[in-house]
């Protein structure tokens, strides 16, 4: 045990984690309220190391937003546009495939695709998009749609959620994104995302997908109008569903970005708040293997520090991010593989390139990727590019 923990007021929580006991909601609130960030981080480190050892991962992926038109107007959202807006956009399937083809040449293994709730695109647009991408490269993992998009597509297709997910899966969907969870407590939800699905609906989409054998991630948007107790409440819903389905492969806390929306927040999340939120998530979500430090919202430097506060993943290279940047994120639009590896290695961890399910593709144990593993992560397009020089 680190010396400073021996006399810490959080010593009993450290002992709980050492014993493998689950912490309570009241314990989580104490951790959130603690002024001793390093003690919280040290406990999270114990929990992290037990799950993943010394490894920290990233994915080589590309974001694609097919459209920012949305029939809703969530107060916190800086991304959505109406048809009358000059900076609204929607991509044709051909444009999406062209972006995917270009990114495959850079070595991506995953496309992460979300958009607004488009007012008029038919259900076949979404299934045709998935089929076209699947045809482009069968090994490319398609991580698409938030829970509210799935509900919107079910409404469009006049199908149940299960039937909709089945149709999307048949078209090529590999996994669901975790976006749209925001904060589950009803009062907070109405203040920041009026008209959006309820907590129960969000969880039910993921539950249905998990029961079909699917996997997904989940999120929490923090640092706006919610209380610390609201964050614990949110984490409890996720821990409970994970106990039930074991279908979440990772948790991604998202720091709120306050620009160009209807929720002006004087003090958006500080670095200490982000580190503490990641640490408490790691300790409380004892049934999750992976906690991501989302560099788009935190910046890569703070995300790197978060690898010593319970996080074991830096998310992806992304290539083109809109949602956070339209809300004021000052991070770059993308990271290179080399930057991710450097950040992880300098944090004292072993870099691992992962796929959508957090399965390892390449590991850099001693400077070079492990021999023999690299082929697993290569897309057909990248191999063709390499073969033709
Ligand atoms: S958060 Fe999503 S559902 Fe809400 S307005 Fe923005 S794009 Fe639409």
Boltz pocket constraint, residues with backbone or C-beta under 6 A from the ligand:
constraints:
  - pocket:
      binder: B
      contacts: [[A, 68], [A, 70], [A, 71], [A, 72], [A, 73], [A, 74], [A, 77], [A, 78], [A, 79], [A, 80], [A, 115], [A, 116], [A, 117], [A, 148], [A, 193], [A, 196]]
      max_distance: 6.0
